[in-house]
Amino acid sequence: MSSYVFDKVIEEQNIGLFQPKKDACDICTAYDTGNLSQEEKETHDSMKKEARMEKEKDKMSENEIFTMDLQSVLLCPKSNVSSLYYKTKLIVHNFTVYDLKRKNGFCFLWNETEGGLSSNEFSSIIIYFLQKYVINSNTGNLNSIILYSDGCTYQNRNTTLSNALLNLSINSNVTIIQKFLQRGHTQMEVDSMHSTIERKVRNRKINVPADYISICKSACIKSPYTVEYLTHDFFKSFSSITFCKSIRPGNKKGDPIVTNLKAIKYEPDRQIKYKLRFTEEDWSTLKLKNSKQIAVKFDELPQLHNDRLKIKKEKYEHLQQLKLTMEKDYHAFFDNLPKE
């Protein structure tokens, strides 16, 4: 059937193709299917509204405010060659940060042989970004820095990142605040970067991971993104920073847990405070394990990876086959991939 005939039949039958605009919230869906109580749904809706109002309020403040998130997995190589669909490919990660005050976007790219997706990798990027692009570049009086994100525990809400942010707060004498959007309703301004990049990637041939650099840089014409390509020697280990052993607010059964945290504040006087609801007037103080620990400079932290990370033998063999679909200039990259 030709596309013309298909379109004609669709029009004659008055058929519409449903295209969801966003992922459905599992909690809202549970309520719609009768698996969640009215009270639980009302609490969920209230916290969703509180988070949105909190972000709007912060956007009007004098504070530095950013949204951040990891883009969906990018793959390499990428082309319209049919054999690519049946082979495993190299994974490329893109952690993005969006400056709500200046409307600037930042991309941090790395492939799976240079680093993984642990809290140390994300902490390295966030601390590096804040230090280089916010704290060191500020020429006036720096107010609080506010970071909005979803509540992903390995990425944004964990002890490793909390220790790293407190360490930076002490070193730079600046208050840093993390705020987490309500589960299932985490749409942020940074998401626009992902959709812009995805449109640019569409129908483009990607031979090696570095090809994504030019794509990200040229994705937004009005305000080009700042792009950095990371290698394994960039990532730091934060295991030696142990101000707090856990960021869980309670320690008994029934007490609040880590995923109940809505905001975490890191202060230069070596304090970590938190809120369980944005509507709470006062901050509660988290008990620290080692509040007197000496703060460590980012450059002095040990490397997380001494060498590039190895990929599985099967993936290496697939990539060797796929390199035949590209010019010989790119072959050396795939030949030099570390494998198990």
C-alpha positions, 0 to 999 in steps of 0.5 A, a space after each residue: 500500500 502506498 503512503 497516498 492510499 494509506 493517508 486517504 483511507 485514514 482520512 476517509 475513516 476519520 481515524 486518528 493516531 494517538 501520540 502521548 505527549 509524555 510518559 504517564 505518572 504511575 501513581 496517577 495511573 494507579 488511581 485511575 485504575 482503582 488501585 490507589 485511594 482518594 487520600 493518597 491521590 490528593 496528597 500526590 497532587 498537592 506535592 506536585 503543585 507544591 513543587 511547581 510553585 516552589 520552582 516558579 518562586 525560585 525563578 523570581 529570586 536572586 539565586 542561581 537556579 539550574 535544572 539538570 537531567 540525564 538524556 536518554 541513551 545515545 547510540 554509536 554507530 548510527 545510520 540507516 544501514 539495516 545490519 545496525 538494528 541487529 547488533 549491539 552498539 556503543 552507549 553514549 551518555 549526555 548529562 545536561 544542565 540548564 541555567 534558568 536565569 541566562 537560558 544557557 544549556 550545558 552538555 557533558 558527554 562520555 561513552 561507556 568505555 570512559 565512565 559508568 552511571 554511578 553516583 561518583 560520575 554524576 557527582 564529578 560532573 555536578 561539582 565540576 560544573 558548579 565550580 567552573 561555570 557558576 562559582 569561579 565565573 561569578 563576579 558579584 555577590 553569589 547568592 544561594 545555588 539551587 539545583 532542581 532534578 528528579 528524585 533518581 537516587 543513584 543520580 541525584 539523591 544519594 550520600 555520595 553527592 550530598 557529601 560532595 555538595 557539602 564539601 564544595 559549599 565549605 570550600 567555596 563559602 556558598 549555600 547549595 540547595 537541592 530540590 526534587 520534583 514530584 515523582 511522575 511529574 518531573 518535566 523541567 526546562 532542561 528537557 527542552 535540550 533533549 528534544 532539541 538534540 534528538 531532532 538534530 540527531 534524527 536522520 544523521 549518521 553517527 560514526 564515533 561518539 565524538 560526532 555527538 559533540 558537533 550535533 549538541 553544539 549546533 542543536 540550538 541556533 539561538 543560544 548554542 549549548 556549551 559541550 564538554 566531552 569527558 574521558 575516564 581520567 575526568 571522573 573522581 572518587 568521593 569515597 574519602 569524603 564522609 561528612 554524613 554516613 546516610 541522608 535518611 532523615 530517620 533510622 527507625 521503621 516508619 520514619 521518613 526515608 531518603 525518597 521522602 526528601 524534597 529539599 536538601 540544603 548544604 551550608 558552609 558552616 558544615 550543616 546539612 538541612 532538609 525538608 520533607 515538604 516544600 510548604 514546611 517553614 523551617 529546615 530540619 538538621 541532619 545529623 552528621 557522622 564526621 562534621 569536622 572532616 577537612 574539606 578536599 579540593 576537587 583537583 585533589 580527589 583520586 581518579 575513579 577509573 585508572 583505565 578505560 572501562 572494558 566492553 563485553 567481547 560480544 559487543 566488541 565483535 559486533 562493533 568490528 562488523 559495523 565498522 565496515 559500514 563507515 569510512 576507514 578513517 574511523 576504524 582505528 577507534 573501534 579497533 582500540 576499544 578495550 574489551 574483556 
